[in-house]
């Protein structure tokens, strides 16, 4: 296999590799690093002896991601306040996936699911991602991870139960989410507390991730009254931002820029026609890659 052909093969599989790495790590920069490391291993391998490049590359990325997760867990660093994944652009251009595809995407890449995946062991997370997001057979996952198939099935069962117990259920209709997001943004921006309260579920939650580097609640806020008053207060006292719709983690979101620099990202989860969860990402490290879009 020539060098150019080897590059072509890798680039063909790059979206898959990035998808695996991001779902494993929940961090765009770490996922990009893992994919780059897999390229270095691929470029230095005896590619003529690799019969199944896709399997080789997925195996490499999965193992590198597992190693990185273990390193993070070993460091045991405390994160200041709630943790959310780095927003991951999932824009579809002119092609909108059907409802089934959107549901599958939401099952594996949404904020709600990735937060739950953080509590899995690295091996459980790898099995869950390969099985639930990409449909790999148990036998193939066992080969990729050098585990017996019965052990892989056990890991998959534990991971699936864990996610099912902790994952909230939300609607995935993109038109409804986008419409409600626009109304939510308008009400908050106008200081319309009554209009905002009409959009919020009584038990709404607000999860803010600042990483200790920007203003955001250090605890999850609960109830419509607390969430509504917080949002109106931020709109009145915060910097003047310009807003644009973006597609991240399988759903519509709003990116606020200050002087062209990404400052705040909002995303809503919807249940029964009302806002059930408000996610706010303000950690500048997690928004930096959005400046490239």
N, C-alpha and C positions, 0 to 999 in steps of 0.2 A: 504494500500500500504506500503510495507516494505521499510526500509531505502535504501537498495541496489536497489530495483526496482525503487524507487524515483530518485536515482542517474542515473540509466540507462535511465529513461525517459528524464531527463534533458540533459544528454549527447547526446541523440538522436536528440534533438532539438537545441543543442548549435550552429551548423553552421547557422541555420536560425536566431537565436537570435543575433548572432554576425553580420550577414548580415544586419538585421534591425537596430541595434545600430550604426554600422559604417556609413550606409547611412544617418542616422539621424544626426550624430555628426561630421562626417568627420575627426575623431581623433581616432586612434587605441587604445591608452591608455584609453581614456574616454569610448570607446565602451566596452573594456575589463572590466573596473570598473562597468559599468552598468550591464553587463552580470553577473558579480560576485555578485552584489547586488540582482539581480533577483534570483540567486541560494540561497542566504540567505533567501529570502522571501519564495521561494519554499520549502526549507528544514524545515522552521518553520510553514508552512501552514498545515491545516487539509487536506492532499492530498486525503484521502478517499472520501471527499466531492467534490473534483474537478472532474467534469464529462468530461471536455475537457482540458487535460493538455496543449496541443499546444496553444489553445486560451488563457488560463490563462497566460502562459509564454510570449506570444507575447504581450498581454495586459500589463503585468508587465514591460517588457523591453521598450515598447513604451512610457508608462507614465513616467518611470524613465528618459528616454532620453529627453522627453519634459521638465521635471523639470530641467534637466541639461542645456538645451538650454536656458531656461528662466533665469537661474542664470547667465549664460555667458552674455546674453543680458543686464541684470540688472546691471552687473558690468561695462559695456560699455568700456572695455579696448581697447585702440587703438593698433593695430598690426603694428609693424614697417615694412613698405613696403608691397608688394603684399602678399596675403595669399593663400596658397595651402593646400589641405588636406594632412594628413599623408599618405604616400604610403601604400597601402593595398595589400598584396600578394594574387594574384589570380591565382596561378600556377595550371596547369591542368594535370601535369604528362604526361602519354602517351596518354591521351584522349583529343583531341582538339574539342571544341564545334563547332557545325555547324554555318554557317553564321548568321542564325536567332538568335541563342543563344548569339553569340558574340555581335550582334547589341543590344539585350536587355540588356546585361551586360554594354555595353558602354552607353546606355541610362540612366543608373541609378547609375553607380559607377565611371565613368570617371572623370578626373580632371575637365574638362570643365563643366560637369553637376553639380558636387558637389560645385564648386565655385558659380554657379547660385543658388543652393539650400540654400546657406548661407544667401541669401537675403529674403528668405521666413520666415513667422512666424512659430513658433514651430508646431502649429496645421496644417498649410498648408503643412509643410514638412512631418509630420507624415502621412497625408492622401496621399500625392504624393508617398511616399516610399511604403506604404502598397498596394496602388492601382497599380502603374506603375511597381514597381520592383517585387512584389510578387502576384499580381493579385487578391487581396482580393475583394470580392463583397462589394458594398457600404453598404449594410445592415449589414454585419459583421464588417466593419470598424466603423460604427455608434455604434455598441454594444461595440467594444473594447474601443472606446473613450468616451462613454456615451454621444453621441450627436445624434440628430435626423438625419434621412437619408437625408432629403432635405438640411440640413446644411452641411453635409459631401459632398454632390454633389456640393454645391456652393464652398466649400473649394477646392475640386478637380479641378473644372473648373478654378478657379483663379490661382491655382498653375500651372496647365498645360499651361495656356496662358502665364504666366510669364516665365516659362522655355522655351517655344517655341520661345518667342520673343528674348530671350537673349542667347540661346544656339547655338553656332556655329555648323555647320554640317561637320562632318569629315568621311573619309572612315575607315572601320574597318577590311580590309583585313590584317590578321596578318602577312602573308608572305611578303607583300609589306612593311608594317611598319617595320618589322625586317630588311629587306634588306636595306631600306633607312636609318634606324638607324645605321646600320653597316657602310655604306658609309659616313654618316654624321660624325660619330665618327672618322673614318680614316682621313677624310679631315681636321677636326678641329685639331686632334692630330698632323698631319704632317705640320700644318700651311699652308695648301693649300687653300688660300683664293679664288682662281678662282673655284676650285672644289667644295668648300663649297657654293659659291654663286650660282652655277648651281643647287644646291639641294633646295635652299630657294625660296619660293614664294616671289614676289616683296613686298607684304604687310605682310610678316611674323611678328609674335610677339614673344618676349622672355619674359617669366614671371618667375622671380626668387624669391624664398622664402628662406630668411636666418633667419627670426625672429630677425634680429639685432645681431645675434651671429656668423655670418660668412660673407665673402665677397660675395655680390650679388647685382645687381642693385636694388635701392630703388624705381624705377619706371619701368613700363613695357616698354621695348624697341620696337620700330617699324621700319620697313623697312629692306630689306635684307642687305643693306650696314652697318647699325648700328649693327644689330645682328651678321653678319658675322665677322666684325672687333672685336667685343667684344669677341666672342668665340675663335678666333685665338689668341687674346691677352691673354686670360685666359690659353689656352693650352701652350703658350710659357712661362708664368711667374708663373703659379700655381704649386702646388706640384705634384710630379710624382705619379700617381695613378695606381692601377691595376683595370681592368674593367671586369665585368661579366654581361651577360644578365640575367634579371629577368622579371617575369610577374607580373605587378602591375596594379591595377585598370582596369583590362580587356584588357591590351595591353602590348606589349614588351617595356622594358625600360633598361637602362644601369646604373648599380650601380658601382660607383668608390670608392675604398677603399684606405685608407692611413695607412700603417702598420697594415692592417687587420680590421681597424675601418671604418665603413661606413662614407664617407665624402661628396659625391655628388650623386644625382640621376637625370638622364636626361630622359625625355620622350617626344616624338614627336607626334603631330597630323598632319595627312596628308590630303591634298585636291588636287585633280587633279594631283597626282603623285609628288607633291612637299611638302616641309615642310611648314605648315601653322602656327604652334605654337610650340615653344620650352619651355618646362617646366623644371625648375631646382630647386630642393629642396636641400638646404644646411643647414637648421636649424638642428643642431645636435639632438635636442629633438625629431624631427620627423623621424630621421633615426635610432635612437638607437635600436628600436625593430627589425630592419633588421639584426642586428648583431647575432640574435638568429637563423637565418635560416640555 
